[in-house]
Amino acid sequence: LETFAARVLATIAELPVGPLRDSVPVSDVYDGYRERHDGAGDLSMFKQRLLEAQRGRLLALRQLDRPQALSDACRQRSEIAGKRRPLHLVLRPRRS
């Protein structure tokens, strides 16, 4: 799980900064991860691994506060069922 999370964060670091600046849609992370690493699995499996990594405090997921910031297709592909509201974004790691 640690290797997976490290690869996710490395993938995010290589992705262009979009309108959300401090976070990246799950679907973009998944697509970028698949281009760079073997074993991404299908999107639902990838989302499950993201949730596990968040529970292990290896990365952070967050809700989409501005739905208009993503296309409907991106929002739907990125959605992960959360406890209160769906999660759509992976937070970029803070730079030291």
C-alpha positions as CSV (number, residue, x, y, z in Angstrom):
1,L,0.0,0.0,0.0
2,E,2.9,2.3,0.8
3,T,4.3,1.8,-2.7
4,F,1.0,2.4,-4.3
5,A,0.5,5.7,-2.4
6,A,4.0,6.8,-3.3
7,R,3.4,6.1,-6.9
8,V,0.1,8.0,-6.8
9,L,1.7,11.0,-5.3
10,A,4.6,10.9,-7.8
11,T,2.0,10.7,-10.6
12,I,0.2,13.7,-9.2
13,A,3.5,15.7,-9.1
14,E,3.9,15.0,-12.8
15,L,0.4,16.1,-13.8
16,P,-0.3,19.7,-14.9
17,V,-1.8,22.0,-12.3
18,G,-5.4,22.5,-13.3
19,P,-8.2,24.8,-12.1
20,L,-8.3,23.1,-8.7
21,R,-4.6,23.8,-8.0
22,D,-4.2,21.9,-4.7
23,S,-5.9,18.7,-5.8
24,V,-6.4,16.5,-8.9
25,P,-9.6,14.6,-10.0
26,V,-9.4,10.9,-9.2
27,S,-10.0,10.1,-12.9
28,D,-7.0,12.1,-14.0
29,V,-4.8,10.4,-11.3
30,Y,-6.0,7.0,-12.5
31,D,-5.3,7.8,-16.2
32,G,-1.9,9.2,-15.3
33,Y,-1.1,6.2,-13.1
34,R,-2.0,3.8,-15.8
35,E,0.3,5.5,-18.2
36,R,3.3,5.3,-15.8
37,H,2.8,2.1,-13.8
38,D,1.6,-1.5,-14.3
39,G,-1.1,-3.0,-12.0
40,A,-3.5,-0.1,-11.8
41,G,-6.4,-2.4,-12.2
42,D,-9.8,-1.1,-13.2
43,L,-11.1,2.2,-12.0
44,S,-13.2,0.8,-9.1
45,M,-10.2,-1.2,-7.8
46,F,-8.1,1.9,-8.0
47,K,-10.6,3.9,-6.1
48,Q,-10.7,1.2,-3.4
49,R,-6.9,1.4,-3.1
50,L,-7.1,5.2,-2.7
51,L,-9.6,4.8,0.1
52,E,-7.3,2.3,1.8
53,A,-4.3,4.6,1.4
54,Q,-6.3,7.5,2.9
55,R,-7.3,5.3,5.9
56,G,-3.6,4.6,6.3
57,R,-2.9,8.4,6.1
58,L,-0.7,7.9,3.1
59,L,-2.6,10.4,1.0
60,A,-5.7,12.5,1.3
61,L,-8.9,12.5,-0.6
62,R,-11.4,15.4,-0.5
63,Q,-14.8,16.4,-1.6
64,L,-15.5,18.6,-4.7
65,D,-16.6,22.0,-3.4
66,R,-17.2,23.5,-6.8
67,P,-18.9,20.9,-9.1
68,Q,-18.7,23.3,-12.0
69,A,-14.9,23.0,-11.9
70,L,-15.1,19.5,-13.5
71,S,-17.0,18.3,-16.5
72,D,-19.9,15.9,-15.8
73,A,-17.9,13.0,-17.3
74,C,-14.9,13.7,-15.1
75,R,-17.0,14.2,-12.0
76,Q,-18.8,10.9,-12.6
77,R,-15.6,9.0,-13.3
78,S,-13.9,10.5,-10.2
79,E,-16.7,9.9,-7.7
80,I,-15.9,7.7,-4.7
81,A,-18.7,7.1,-2.2
82,G,-17.8,8.9,1.1
83,K,-19.3,8.8,4.5
84,R,-21.2,12.0,4.1
85,R,-20.6,13.2,0.6
86,P,-18.8,11.7,-2.4
87,L,-15.1,12.2,-2.8
88,H,-13.7,13.3,-6.2
89,L,-10.2,14.6,-5.6
90,V,-6.7,13.6,-4.4
91,L,-4.9,16.3,-2.6
92,R,-1.5,17.3,-3.9
93,P,1.2,16.8,-1.4
94,R,2.5,20.0,0.3
95,R,5.9,21.1,-0.9
96,S,8.5,21.6,1.8
